[in-house]
C-alpha cells in the first residue's frame, strides 16, 4: 500500500504548526522588550525618589587626622651647602579603640506614580566610643626627624550622603562640643571638624559621642572603624537582605520588623589601627562595610521576565497537545489559524501578567491572568470543536500547567529541576496517549 502521500500530508501539517510556534517568538520577544522598558521606567522613578532621600547610607566611626612635618636636608645655593628644614609630611590617621552604633530604623513606602521605593528615617542614630590617648603619644617614632602638628588636627566621620543628614543632636569629643562641617576622605563624603589635640593630656581616654537624625533609601551599611565595633539596629522593615563583609546576629524577621547586631574586631578586618597618607584608600575603607538592604519580596518585572522564558515551552506544549488530540480524535481537524489564535492568546497572558502586576500583587496578577486565559481558551475550543467535555479537560490541563509554572517561578533554587520534570511529564503523557497511533495510517485533513 502506498502511504507516502498520507505521511507527507501529516508531516507538512506538523511542520506548518511548528513554524507557527516559531512565528510566535516575535510577540513573546516584544513582551520581553516591554518588560525591560517598564523596568527602566521603574528604576528612573526610584532613582528620583532616592535622590530626594539620600540613597543608600554608609556610616562609620570617627577618625583622627594629624598633620605632620618631617626634617629634610635641602641644598642652599647661596650657602652652597645642605640646610635642614621642616617641610609638610604625610598626615597620620588614627582609628578609635571602641565604636558603638545604635539606631532605630523606621521605613515607609514613597510613591511616584505607580512605582514605590522603601525609604527610611534614622531618628536616633547614636555613635559613641573612645580613642586611647596613648596612641597619640606613641604615634611619632622618631621626634627628631618627624613632628606632629597637634593643634592642626581634625576629626573625620564617614557619612554616605551628607544631604540626607537632618539634624546634629550631639557632637562631643573629650567633653567639648565640635562644630561639624562637610569634608571627604579620598573622595568619599564625610563630616569633619577641626580639633586641637595639643590641649589633651597624653594619658587616659578620649571619649566621643555623636547623635544624628538622618534618612536614606535602599540600604544601610556601617564601617568597622575601631579596634572593636558593635552595631545594633532595630528596624520596622520585614524583608532585610543582609550583606557585606560581616554576618549579622539577628532575630527572625516578621511583620513588625527585625533586630540585628554586629560585632567586629580589629583582627576581623584588613585595616590597620593607624596609617600615613593614602596608605588606606577610600575604596579599601568602604570594602569593609556591612549592613542590609531593603529587599522587596516580589519584583513583578523580574518574575515576568522569568515567566516569559517559559513562554516558548508553553506554546510548544499546547500545540503538541492539540496536534496529538487532533490525530487521535475521529473527525477532529483544526485549521492552522486556530493554532495561531491559541498561540497569540498564550502570548497575551504574559502581557496581562505584566500590566496587572504593576498594580496588584504578583500572586493575584498571576491568578487573574491565568484564569482569563484558561476561560478564553476553554470557550474557544468548545466552540470550535463542539466538544465541551474535551474543552473542560483541556482547561484543567492548562490550569495544572500554569500552576506548575507558578511553583517554578516561586522556587528559584529548584526552577531547573521543576521545569525539567514538567517537560518530561507533558512529553510522557503525549507519548503514552499516542503510543498506539500508527502515524503512517493517519488521514490528512484533505482526505
N, C-alpha and C positions, 0 to 999 in steps of 0.2 A: 504494500500500500504506500502511495506517495504522500508523505506527511510534510514535505519541505515547505509548501505554501502555508499550511496551518501553523507550523512552528515559527515561520518567518513573520507571520502576522502578529503573533503573541510577542515575539522578540521586539519587533519595532514598536509595538504598543508600550511595552515596558521601557524601551529606550526613550520614547517621547515623554513618558511620565517622569523618568529620571532627568530628562532635560528641563522639564518644568520645575523640578526641585532645585536645579541649579539656577534657573532664572530667578527664583525666589530669594536667592542670596542677595540680590540688589536691594529689595525693600528692607531686608534684615540689616544690611550694611548702612542704609540710610537711618534706620532707627538707632544703630550703634553710634553713628556720627551725631545724631541728635542728643544722645546721652552725653557725649563728650562736650557738645556745645552748652548744654544746660549745666553741666558740672563746672564749666569755665565761668558761667554767669554766677553760679553759687559761690565759687572761690572769690570772684571780684566783689560780690556783696559782703562776704565775710571779711575780706581784707579791709573794706571800707569801715566796717564795724570795729575791727581790731585796731585800725589806725586811731580811732577815737578813744579807745580804752587802753592803749599802750602795748597791745600784743603780748606774747609770752614774756614772762618776767624771770630773770635770773638774779638772785640776790646773794651777796656774800658778806663776810665779816670785814671789819676794818683792817687796813694795812698801813703801817708807818713808813713814810718815805723820808730818809735823812740824806740831804746833800753832803758831799764830801769834797775835800781838796787834797791834792797829792803834791809832794815836793819833787820838782824836776830840775835838772841842770840844763840850762839853755846857753847857747853861745851868744856872748855880747860882743858885737863887732867894735864897739867903742873901746871897751876894756880889753878886747882881744883875749877873752878867757871865758870859761863857763861860769855862769852865775845861777845859784839856786833860787828858785822862787816857787810860790804856791799857785797851782792852776786848778781849775774845776776838774773833779774826778767823777766817777760813776756813782749815782745815788745808791744808797743801801736801802733794801726793803726788809721789813720785819713783820712777821705774822704773829698774832696773839697766841697765848698758851691755851686759852679756852674760848669757845664760842658757843653760845646758846641762842637759838632762834625759835620762837614760838609765834603762832598766829592762828586766827580763826578765819576760815576761807568760806565766804558766802557767795553763791553762784546764782545767776538768773539768766534767762534767755533774752538776748537783744534781737529784735526783729527788724529786718529790712526787706519790705515787700513780702514775698512768700518764703524768704530764707531767714534763718536764725543762727545765732552763734552764742554759745555759752560764755558769758563774761563774769568776772569775779571781782570782789572787793576784799581787801585785807584791812579791816577796821582797826586792828590792834597788832600790827607787825612789831614784835619786840626782839631786839638784838642786844645781847649783853655778853660780858666776859672780861678777861683781863690780860694785860701784857706783863711779862716778867721784866721788871726794871733791870735785872742782872743782864738780860740780853743786850740792853743798850750799852751798859758799861763795858762789855766784852766784845762789842761789835768791831772795834778797831784793833787789829792785831799788833800793829807797829805804829804808835802815835808819832814817831819821829819822821815818818815819811807819808803819813796819811792822817787827816784830822776830820772830825765830823762837825758840820755846821748845825749844832743842835737848835739854835734859835730860828733857823730857816726850815725846820721840819714841817711836814704836813701829814694829814691823815686822809686816806682814800678808802671809800666803801663802794665796791662794785654794785651797780644797780642797773638792771636791764634797760629800762626806759624811764628817763627822768621826767618825761612829760606825763607819766601816769602817777607820779607822786602827788598826793592830795594835801598832806599835812605832815609837818615835823613836830611831833609832840614832845620829844626829848632828844638831846644830843649832848651827852655829858662824857667828859674824859677826865679821869682822876679828880672828880669833884668840880670841874669847871665846864661851863656851857660853851660849846663850839658853834660857830656861825658857818653853816654848811652852804656850799655853792656847787656849781656843776664842774665836772672835770672828766678825765678819762685815763685809762691805763691801756697803752698800746692800742688805741682806737676803740676800746671798749668803754662804754659810758660808766661814770662813777660819781658819787658825791665826794666832795673834798673840802677840807678846812685847814687853814694854817695852824701850826702848833709849835709853841716854844718849849722844847724839851729841856732846855737848859735850866728851867725852874724846878725840875723834878729831881729828887734825890736818887742816887744810883741804886739804892736798896729798896726792898719792899715790892709792892704791886701797883700796877697802873690799871685800875678798873675802867670800863667804859659801858655806856648804856645809851641805846638809840631806840626810839619808838616812832613809828610812821603809820600813816594811813595811805594806802595805795590801791591801785586797781590794775587789772590786766585781763588777758583773754588767752584761750588756747592751752596754756601750760604754765606751770610754776616750778622753777628749779632753784637750787641752792648750791653755793660753793663752800667746800670744807676748808676754809682758810684759817686753820688753827691746829694746834697740837692735838686737841680733842674737840670735835664738833658734835653738837647734839641739836637735832631739829625735831620739832613737834608741830604737826598740822592737824587741826580739826576742821573738816570740810563738809559742806552740805551736798556735794556732788556725788551721785550714787554710782558713777561709772568711771573710776580712775584708771588710767593706764600708766603704771609705774615704769619709770625708765631712768636711764643714766648710769653712772659709774658704780653706784652702790644700791643695794637692795633695802627695801623698807620693811620694818616690822609693823604690820597694820592689822586693824580689825577687819572682819569680813564686810565689804560694802553692802549697804542696804538702802532702802528708800530715803532714810534720814541722812545718809552720807557715810563717812568713814573717818577713822583717826589713824594717823601714820606717824611713826618715829624712825629716825635715822641716827645711828651712832657711827662716827667715822674718826679713826685715829690717824695720827701722822704717818704711821708705818703702812696705812692702807692706801695712801695716795703717793703719786710721784711728784711731790712738791717739797722743796727744802723749806726750813723754817725761815731762813734769811738768804738773800742773794743780792748781787750787784747788777746795776744797769738793766739790760734787757735779757739777762740770762734765762728768765722765765717769760715767755711770750704770752700775750693775751689769749691766743688760741690754746696754749697749753693750760692756762689757768681755767678756761671755760670747759676744757675737756674733762675736768674732774666733777662737773655739775651732776646733780641727781635731783629727782623730784617726780612729778607726774603730769600727765596731760589730761585734759577734759575730753574723754572719748565719747562720741555719740554711739549709742548701742547699735543702731542700724542706719546705714547710709544708703538711701534709695538709689543713688547713681552707681555705686559700686555693685550693689545687689542686682540692679537692672543689667549692668554690663555683664555680670557673671551669668545671668539668666539667658541673655542673647547668645552667649557662647554655646548654649544647648539648643538654640533655635533650629539650626540645620538638622540636628539629631531628631527633634520632634517632628519636623516636616517629613523627614525621611521615614520615620517610624509610622506616621499616619498614612503616608502614601503607600508604604509597603503593606500595611494592614488593609487599606482599601483595595489595593490590587489583588491581594490574596483572597479577600472576601468576594471580589468580583468574579474570580476564577472558579471558586468552589460553590457559588450560588447559581443555580439554574435560572436562566432568563434575566440575570442582572448584568447590565452593561452601562458603565459610566463614561460620559464624554470627557475628553481632556479638560474642557472648560470647568467641569465640576471639580477636578483636581486643582486647577488654578485658583478657583474661588476659595476652596477649602484652605489652600496654602496661604493665600492672602489673609484669610481670617486668622490663621495661626500667627502670621507676622504682626497683625494688628494687636494681638494680645500683648506683645512687648511694648507697643506704643501706649496702650491703655495702662499698663503697669507703671510706666514712667510718668504719665500725665497725672494719674490718680495718686501715685506715691508721693508726689510733691506736696500734696495737701493732706493726706491721711497717713496713718502708719503703714509700713511696708506690708505687714501681715494682712491688714484689712484691704489694702490696694490689690494685693495678690489674689485674695479670695474673691473680690468683686470682678477683677479682670478675668480670672479663670472661670467663674460662674457665667459671666456674659458670653464668653467664647463657647463653653460647653453647651449652653442652651441654644445659641445660634446654630451651631453645627448639628445639634440634635434635631431641631426643627427642619433644618435644611435637608439633611439626609433622609428624614422621614418623608418629606415632600417629594424629593427626587426619586426615591426608590419605592415608596409606598409600603415600606416595611417598618412599622412603628417599633416592634419588638427589637429588631436589629438596631434601630437608631438609639433605643434606650441602652442596649448593651454597649454600643459604640460610645455613648456619652459616659457610661460608667467606666469604660476603659480609659477614656481621656481624663476623667476625674482622677483615676488611680495614677496615671502618668504624671499629671500636674501636681498631685500630692507628693509623688516621689521627687519631682523637681524641687518642690519647696523644701523637702528634707535635705536635698543635696545642697541647696543654697544656704541653709542654716548650719550645715555641718561641713565647714570649710576644711577641717582636717581630714574628713572622710569623703570628700567630694569625689575623688578619683575612684575610690572603692565602690561607692553607691552608684555613681554613673556607669561604671563598668557592669555592675550587677543588673542595672536597669536595661542596658543594651542587650546583655546576654539573655535576660528573661524575655524581652519582646521578641528577639530573634528565635529563641527556643519555642515560644508559643506559636509563632508563624510557621516554623518548620514542622512542628507537630500537627498543626491544623491542615497543612498541605502535604503531609507525608504520603498519602495515598493518591495524590493527584498526579496523573500522567500528563505532563506538560506537552508531550508530543501529540496528544489527542484533544487538547483544549481547542474549542472552536473560537474563531475570531469573531469580532463583532459583525463583520460583513457577512459571515456565514449564517 
